[in-house]
Structure formats: C-alpha cells, structure tokens
Amino acid sequence: MIDDSLIPDDLDVEDREDDGAALGNDGQFHEHFRFTVEKGHSLVRIDKYLVNCMSNVSRNRIQDAADAKCILVNGNPVKSNYRVKPLDVISIMLSYPPSEFEIIPQDIPLNIVYEDQDVILVNKQPGMVVHPGFGNFQGTLLNALAWHLKDSPDFSVNDPRLGLVHRIDKDTSGLLIIAKNEDAKTHLGKQFFNKTTKRLYNALVWGNFTEDEGTITGDLGRDPRDRMLFTVFPEGENPNAKHAVTHYRVLERFSYVTLVECRLETGRTHQIRVHMKHIGHTLFADERYGGMEILRGNTTAKYKQFVKNCLEICPRQALHAKTLGFVHPRTGEEMYFDSEWPDDFKQLIEKWRRFASGAEL
C-alpha cells in the first residue's frame, strides 16, 4: 500500500500560467506511481482498483485524476469507469517530477493579502520562484510559506495534499492562493480545473490597438525550434497543443505601448505572453519572447535611451496577476481580491504615461 495522495496536486495541470522551471523545464507528464494488475484479477473499475492500492486517497480524487487524463493504462489515458484486466500496467502521471528533496523553511518576507484557517492569498513579488526545482532549491515562495506556517501543527509544505493550487511565472507578479488543508486543496483545485475562478492580469505590451477589446484563440504547444518557448498552432494541427483562449481590453494607450487587461478563459503555460506575441503585441521586457527589443517607435538616440531606462526600471515581462476571485472552500462565500502593482510595474507605467503626455523625452 502506498501512503500518499499526490493525485489531487495535479488538478491544475492544464490551468496555470507558470514557468517551466517549476515543472522540471520539460512541460511533460512524469510517472509518480505504477501498478501492474495481477494475473487472474477480476474485471473491476479502475477507480475501485486504485482505492485498494493507495491508502488515504479517496475514490473521488481518483475520478478527478482520470478526468484530468492523469491515469494511463498501457500508455493511454482512461476514464474512471475503465475495467482493469490482468497484466494491465497502470501509471499515474503528474506534470512535475517526483520530489527528491525536502522544502526547508526560510525566513523570507511574504506579502499576505488574506489568511484564514483554510487559505492564504499572497501577492507574489517579481523574481520569486514559486516552487523549488532544478537550479532553484531555495528562496522560493514555498520555502517562505514553510517558515510562515512552521508552528502550525496541521500544515506541512511537503505534503502534496496541501499547498499550491496554481502557479505563475518567476518574473510575473501577483496573486496566488495556497490551501492550508486537504479539503481546501481539493475544493479549490476543482474550481481551477473547471475554469470557474475569476482572474485578471495587467500587462504592458508593445504597439497600439485599433480596437478596444478582443479575444485571442489559438492552441498552445512547444515551439519545435526551441523547446523553451511556446507557440500558437492552428486548431488540430498539433495533437500535443492545448486549446487556449485569452480575452483582453485596452486600459490605457501610451503611443508605442499599451496597458491591457487580460482575462484567462483557459490557463496554459505562458498563455498571455504567447497569445500577445501571436497578435503582434509582445509583452514589454519579455526577454524570452523578444520583448527586450524596441518593437515600436522611432530610431532616435533619445528614444532608444528612454526605452533602455524603462527596461532598467522593469527588467522582466511587464505582467501582473491583479485580481483573483473564487468560492471559499468552507463557507461557500464568493471572494474577490485585488492587488497592488509592484514598484517596478508602477514606475514603468508612470514613465510611459509621462512620455505619452509629452512630459518626458
């Protein structure tokens, strides 16, 4: 018997805007458990079979994992009503490698927006990695969380039944929710999986828009020319690409750049960054997708110096997870939170605002 319940930890595998570093940098599923059905075993539903194999894992969670295509039989995803046969090989796949290290508490400041017995809402600063991974074993949000809750007898940051419900990129700032108990993790995980949470991002992007709002639809998958990048594929062209939808509206125009609000209908890795680049509006200062270059404007020395100064103020993709709405896992209350821009984002917007008004340059 395996005393573990990692299955719910992956309810958000298709609903996160996060850096590949948190997922082992490969964006692939990883096998966490494997079972081979015994010879002569009777034909039973796979959810019932796995309940008997794994202690402390409910049948509902196994069904959720099957719905998320995290349970494979002989290499193919199956539904929870699949009947296992003798010698079937069952794999439970999650989107991150099996943990090979313990998360150590570190006294790192956290900007906690809200906390109760079930959840913690954090306004993450840019530059902070969310989850330890290759090259980032310390200094992460989870290390800080382990310190913050070190005296809580019911919380362990190393327990996969608790903790992160979703993630955002290292260099994206903004709101993240953390579950402090198993029920909260399951309840919130389902909300993210079912796309019922309300999330709005603010982004500064290159270029002006002719329209005030719009929708970007395009399947996202790994760029075959560079596996560190994602790109948009025509629907149905790439079987590994995932359907993605981003809604946006213009908040403020600054001549050569625009402040936009993005609402995620789905939440794929790098979704906003890739979708905006796809329509010709790369995020300002997004080094990975070409946003460090001067993509709009003139070629004068003064303008080049102005952009250089802007990049020094905010040397990361200008993206902030501004609001987050969800149903509280215990009370059923609809909760909605808004977050302050970090200093680098504030200064960047104000500098472009002065530029657009003619007060700078």
C-alpha positions in Angstrom: 0.0 0.0 0.0 1.2 3.5 -0.8 0.6 6.1 1.9 0.4 9.1 -0.4 -2.2 11.2 -2.3 -0.4 13.2 -5.0 -3.3 12.8 -7.4 -5.1 16.0 -6.4 -1.9 18.0 -6.7 -2.3 17.9 -10.5 -5.9 19.1 -10.8 -4.4 22.4 -12.1 -2.1 20.8 -14.7 -4.0 22.5 -17.5 -4.8 25.6 -15.6 -1.8 27.5 -14.7 0.3 30.4 -16.1 3.7 29.3 -14.9 7.3 29.0 -15.6 8.6 25.6 -16.8 11.2 25.7 -14.1 8.5 24.7 -11.6 7.7 21.7 -13.7 11.2 20.4 -14.4 11.6 22.6 -17.5 10.2 20.0 -19.9 6.4 20.6 -19.8 5.8 16.8 -19.8 3.9 14.5 -17.5 6.0 12.4 -15.1 5.2 9.0 -13.7 4.7 9.0 -10.0 3.2 5.6 -9.4 3.0 2.4 -11.4 0.9 -0.7 -10.8 0.6 -4.0 -12.7 -2.7 -5.8 -12.4 -2.1 -9.3 -11.0 -2.7 -12.4 -13.1 -6.2 -13.8 -12.6 -7.5 -10.5 -11.2 -11.3 -9.9 -11.7 -12.5 -7.2 -14.0 -13.2 -4.1 -11.8 -13.4 -0.4 -12.3 -10.0 1.3 -12.2 -11.1 3.8 -9.5 -12.1 0.9 -7.2 -8.8 -0.9 -8.0 -6.7 2.1 -7.2 -8.5 2.8 -4.0 -7.4 -0.6 -2.8 -3.8 0.1 -3.9 -3.4 3.5 -2.4 -4.3 4.4 1.2 -5.5 7.9 2.1 -6.8 8.5 -1.5 -10.5 8.8 -2.0 -12.4 7.4 -4.9 -13.5 10.9 -5.9 -9.9 12.0 -6.2 -9.0 9.1 -8.4 -12.0 10.0 -10.6 -10.8 13.6 -10.7 -7.4 12.4 -11.8 -8.9 10.3 -14.5 -10.9 13.3 -15.7 -7.6 15.3 -15.9 -6.1 12.4 -18.0 -3.5 11.7 -15.4 -4.3 8.0 -15.2 -2.9 5.8 -18.1 -3.4 2.1 -18.8 -0.8 0.6 -21.1 0.2 4.2 -22.1 -3.2 5.5 -22.9 -5.5 7.7 -20.7 -8.6 6.1 -19.4 -11.8 7.1 -17.7 -12.6 6.2 -14.2 -15.1 3.5 -15.3 -12.4 1.6 -17.3 -12.3 -2.1 -16.1 -8.8 -3.3 -15.4 -7.7 -6.5 -16.9 -4.9 -8.9 -15.7 -1.4 -7.6 -16.5 -2.6 -4.1 -17.3 0.1 -1.5 -16.5 -1.4 1.5 -14.7 0.6 4.7 -14.5 -0.3 7.8 -12.5 1.2 10.8 -14.3 1.7 14.3 -12.9 3.1 17.4 -14.6 6.2 17.7 -12.3 8.9 15.2 -11.5 8.6 13.2 -8.3 10.0 15.2 -5.4 13.6 14.3 -4.5 14.1 17.0 -1.9 12.5 18.4 1.2 11.4 22.0 1.2 13.2 23.8 4.0 11.7 26.7 5.9 13.4 30.0 5.2 12.6 33.4 6.7 11.6 35.2 3.5 9.1 38.1 3.7 5.7 37.4 2.2 3.0 39.9 1.2 0.0 38.2 2.6 -3.3 39.7 1.3 -5.6 37.4 3.2 -5.4 34.4 5.5 -7.8 32.3 7.5 -7.9 28.6 8.7 -8.3 27.3 5.1 -6.4 29.6 2.6 -3.6 32.1 2.3 -3.6 34.6 -0.5 -0.2 36.0 -1.4 0.8 38.9 -3.6 4.0 37.5 -5.1 6.8 39.8 -5.9 8.6 39.5 -9.3 11.7 37.4 -9.3 10.5 34.9 -6.8 10.3 31.3 -7.9 7.1 29.7 -6.7 8.2 26.1 -6.3 11.7 24.6 -5.8 13.1 22.9 -8.9 16.3 22.4 -10.8 18.5 25.4 -10.1 16.1 26.9 -7.6 16.1 24.8 -4.5 16.0 27.7 -2.0 14.5 31.2 -1.8 11.1 30.1 -3.3 7.6 31.0 -2.2 7.2 27.6 -0.7 10.3 28.0 1.4 8.9 31.2 2.7 5.5 29.6 3.3 7.1 26.7 5.2 8.6 29.3 7.5 5.4 31.3 7.9 3.5 28.2 8.9 6.3 26.4 10.8 4.3 26.5 14.0 1.1 25.1 12.5 0.6 21.5 13.6 -1.7 20.8 10.7 0.3 22.1 7.8 3.3 20.6 6.1 4.6 22.3 3.0 6.0 18.9 1.9 2.5 17.3 2.0 1.2 17.3 -1.6 -2.4 17.2 -0.3 -1.8 20.9 0.8 -0.2 24.0 -0.6 -0.2 25.5 -4.1 -3.4 25.3 -6.1 -2.0 27.2 -9.1 1.3 28.9 -10.1 2.6 31.9 -12.0 6.0 32.5 -13.7 9.0 33.6 -11.7 9.0 37.0 -13.2 5.3 37.5 -13.2 4.0 39.3 -10.1 0.6 39.0 -8.4 -1.9 36.9 -6.6 -1.5 33.2 -5.7 -3.7 31.1 -3.4 -2.5 28.4 -1.1 -4.6 25.7 0.6 -3.9 25.1 4.2 -5.8 21.8 4.5 -6.8 18.9 2.3 -10.4 19.8 1.8 -9.5 23.3 0.7 -6.9 22.0 -1.8 -9.5 19.6 -3.3 -12.3 22.3 -3.5 -10.1 25.0 -4.9 -8.3 22.6 -7.3 -11.7 21.7 -8.8 -12.5 25.4 -9.3 -9.3 25.9 -11.3 -9.8 22.7 -13.2 -13.4 23.7 -14.1 -12.3 27.3 -15.0 -14.7 28.9 -12.5 -12.2 31.1 -10.8 -12.1 34.8 -11.9 -8.6 36.0 -12.8 -7.5 39.3 -14.4 -4.0 40.2 -15.4 -2.5 43.6 -16.3 0.2 43.7 -19.0 2.1 46.4 -20.8 2.6 45.3 -24.4 4.3 46.7 -27.4 2.2 48.5 -30.0 -1.2 50.2 -30.2 -4.5 48.5 -30.7 -7.1 49.6 -33.3 -9.8 48.0 -31.2 -10.6 48.5 -27.5 -11.1 44.8 -26.7 -10.9 41.4 -28.3 -10.4 37.6 -27.9 -7.4 35.5 -28.9 -7.9 31.9 -29.6 -5.1 29.5 -30.5 -3.7 26.1 -29.5 -0.5 26.4 -27.4 2.3 24.0 -27.7 6.1 23.7 -27.5 7.9 25.5 -30.3 9.6 22.7 -32.3 12.6 25.1 -33.0 13.1 25.9 -29.3 11.7 23.7 -26.6 11.9 26.5 -24.0 9.3 28.5 -25.9 5.6 28.0 -26.6 3.9 29.0 -29.8 0.4 29.1 -31.4 -0.7 26.3 -33.7 -3.8 26.2 -35.9 -6.6 24.2 -34.3 -6.0 20.4 -34.7 -2.5 20.8 -36.3 -0.5 19.7 -33.3 -2.0 16.9 -31.1 0.1 18.0 -28.2 -1.0 21.6 -28.3 -3.7 22.7 -25.9 -6.8 24.8 -26.6 -6.3 28.3 -25.2 -8.5 31.5 -25.0 -7.5 34.9 -23.8 -9.9 37.9 -23.6 -8.3 41.4 -23.4 -9.4 45.0 -23.2 -7.3 48.2 -23.5 -6.9 50.2 -20.3 -4.6 52.9 -21.4 -2.6 53.8 -24.5 0.9 55.3 -24.4 1.7 55.8 -28.1 4.1 52.9 -28.7 3.0 50.6 -25.9 -0.5 49.8 -24.4 -1.7 48.8 -20.9 -4.2 45.9 -21.3 -6.2 43.8 -19.0 -6.3 40.1 -19.8 -8.9 37.6 -18.7 -8.0 33.9 -18.9 -10.6 31.6 -20.1 -8.0 28.8 -20.0 -4.7 29.0 -18.2 -1.9 27.4 -20.2 1.8 27.8 -19.6 2.9 31.3 -20.8 -0.6 31.8 -22.3 -0.8 35.6 -22.1 2.8 36.0 -23.2 2.4 33.8 -26.3 -1.0 34.9 -27.3 0.0 38.6 -27.2 3.1 37.9 -29.2 0.9 36.0 -31.7 -1.2 39.0 -32.5 1.9 41.3 -32.7 1.8 42.8 -29.2 4.7 41.1 -27.4 4.9 41.9 -23.7 7.3 44.7 -22.8 10.6 43.5 -21.4 9.7 39.8 -22.1 13.2 38.6 -22.9 12.2 35.1 -23.8 9.7 36.2 -26.4 11.6 39.2 -27.8 10.1 42.0 -25.7 13.5 43.5 -24.8 13.9 44.8 -28.3 12.4 48.1 -29.4 9.4 46.8 -31.4 7.6 50.2 -31.9 8.7 53.8 -32.0 11.4 55.9 -33.7 15.1 55.3 -34.0 16.4 58.5 -32.4 19.1 58.2 -29.7 16.8 59.9 -27.1 14.1 57.4 -27.7 16.5 54.5 -27.5 17.8 55.8 -24.2 14.3 56.2 -22.9 13.4 52.6 -23.7 16.7 51.5 -22.1 15.8 53.4 -19.0 12.4 51.7 -18.9 14.0 48.3 -19.2 16.3 49.1 -16.3 13.3 50.0 -14.2 11.4 46.8 -15.1 13.8 44.2 -16.5 11.2 41.4 -16.6 8.0 40.8 -18.5 5.5 43.5 -17.5 2.8 41.2 -16.3 0.9 41.2 -13.1 -1.8 38.9 -11.8 -4.0 41.7 -10.5 -7.3 40.1 -9.3 -8.4 36.6 -8.2 -12.0 35.5 -7.4 -13.0 32.1 -6.1 -15.6 30.4 -3.9 -14.4 29.9 -0.3 -13.9 26.1 0.2 -15.5 26.2 3.7 -18.1 29.0 3.7 -19.2 28.9 0.1 -18.8 32.7 0.0 -17.7 34.3 -3.3 -14.5 36.1 -2.6 -12.7 38.6 -4.8 -9.3 40.2 -4.2 -7.4 42.9 -5.9 -3.7 43.5 -5.6 -1.3 46.5 -5.8 1.2 46.7 -8.7 4.7 46.1 -7.5 7.1 49.2 -7.6 8.8 48.3 -10.9 5.5 48.0 -12.7 4.2 51.3 -11.2 7.3 53.2 -12.2 7.2 51.7 -15.6 3.6 52.7 -16.3 4.2 56.2 -14.9 7.3 56.7 -17.1 5.4 55.7 -20.2 2.4 57.9 -19.1 4.7 60.9 -18.9 6.2 60.0 -22.3 2.7 59.8 -23.9 1.8 63.2 -22.4 5.0 64.8 -23.8 6.4 65.4 -20.3 9.4 63.1 -20.9 11.8 62.8 -23.9 
